[in-house]
Amino acid sequence: MEAFDAALTTLRETGAPPSSAGAPAIRDRFRRLGADQWEDLRTRFRDGDRDAPAVAAE
């Protein structure tokens, strides 16, 4: 919560979002939050294979 408050304060003071320099790529950030598992579900439902077993998270 402290990091969020600090970033919000900087945004309010400068009008600029925090720098992402040195941070992981956006794709890697989404993967860390389970993007691959969500993609499997999205594809399964899109293709109409709703009865297929879900893939277990690692």
Beta strands, then each sheet from edge to edge (+ up, - down):
end
